[in-house]
């Protein structure tokens, strides 16, 4: 793809909205901010939209301008830039009513290529990596852009523990350091700013951990009453689905949590050679080969967990 032509088109616009998915993680927030910083540097007016703007995870608020997300999409935009979104329906943006020109930058295998221009590479560990190549094609990265991209990489790679880590990624990280990134400082910001409520939620999740299928499968859950009693929210759950895989015998993990009365989301995690994204897709969701999720069609925790357990046991058999 000729990135120069894409940049020429972007620079012709006056009003640009940057959009990413609900319940944003580090890759979503970092990528959105990096693009915002670049557009600002180029003298363009850009707006940051996220439906959960009031619930940006605490550990990501150290990133410059993270407080500038809004849960309202400005009207009459010339362009929407989607980052880390496999499907625009996951954003809450008024897709059917107002759709302008769309640039779609992502790394999800399940991306539906919904943009007028699609820059999607599922071999990359984070959308931040895909975006970095696009930004570097226009100009070198500055410090704010680099910090945002490094946070995106660090979080979506699970702190470099993902199976898509390669030499190219570390070369990029070297470039980010040369642009001013301080890895230890960002690592501390991401891991040492947890509210007590989040630790209490993790305690509850671990207390309910159950092993199945000769201890190769683990499950846990949270109910709406847990959030109410512990003072936390679903925006605090980033990374918690990964904990069961730290057990030496576990190859697949299921984490179900109530997002509304009698409505459950399920996060699946797995290790090679047991992908879980096709299981999520079968149930209406999607994701990466070893990290995926979906909204359950069942209204009870018991049926939600049993369905996931049956499919995961079948995969492990």
ZIPEUR-V423094 format. One record per backbone hydrogen bond with DSSP energy under -0.5 kcal/mol. CO is the residue of the C=O (numbers start at 1). NH is the residue of the N-H. Records with the same first field share a line. If there is no record, write none. Layout:
# ZIPEUR-V423094
CO->NH ; NH
This chain:
# ZIPEUR-V423094
1->3
2->5 ; 6
3->7
4->8
5->9
6->10
7->11
8->12
9->12
10->13
14->16 ; 45
15->78 ; 79
16->47
17->19 ; 81
18->49
19->83
25->29
26->30
27->31
28->32
29->33
30->34
31->35
32->36
33->37
34->38
35->39
36->40
37->41
38->42
39->44
40->43
44->46
45->16
47->18 ; 49
48->70
49->20
50->53
52->55
53->56
57->60
58->61
60->63
63->66
65->68
66->69
68->48
70->50
72->74
78->101
79->17
80->82 ; 103
81->19
82->105
83->21
84->86
86->112
87->90
88->91 ; 92 ; 93
90->22
91->51
93->95
94->98
95->99
101->80
102->116 ; 117
103->82 ; 105
104->119
105->84
106->121
108->111
117->104 ; 119
118->120
119->106
121->124
126->129 ; 130
127->131
128->132
129->133
130->134
131->135
132->136
133->137
134->138
135->138 ; 139
142->146
143->147
144->148
145->149
146->150
147->151
148->152
149->153
150->154
151->155
152->156
153->157
154->159
155->158
157->161 ; 162
162->165
166->169 ; 170
167->171
168->172
169->173
170->174
171->175
172->176
173->177
174->178
175->179
176->181
177->180
181->183
182->186
183->187
184->188
185->189
186->190
187->191
188->192
195->198 ; 199
196->200
197->201
198->202
199->203
200->204
201->205
202->206
203->207
204->208
205->208
206->209
210->219
212->216 ; 217
213->216
216->251 ; 252
217->212
218->254
219->210
220->256
222->258
223->226 ; 227
224->228
225->229
226->230
227->231 ; 232
233->236
234->237
237->240
239->242
240->243
242->245
243->246
244->247
247->250
251->271
252->218
253->269
254->220
255->267
256->222
257->259 ; 265
260->263
263->259 ; 260
264->296
265->257
266->294
267->255
268->292
269->253
271->274
276->280
277->281
278->282
279->283
280->283 ; 285
281->284
286->293
288->291
289->276 ; 277
290->270
291->288
292->268
293->286
294->266 ; 296
298->264
300->304
301->305
302->306
303->307
304->308
305->309
306->310
307->311
308->312
309->313
310->314
311->315
312->316
313->317
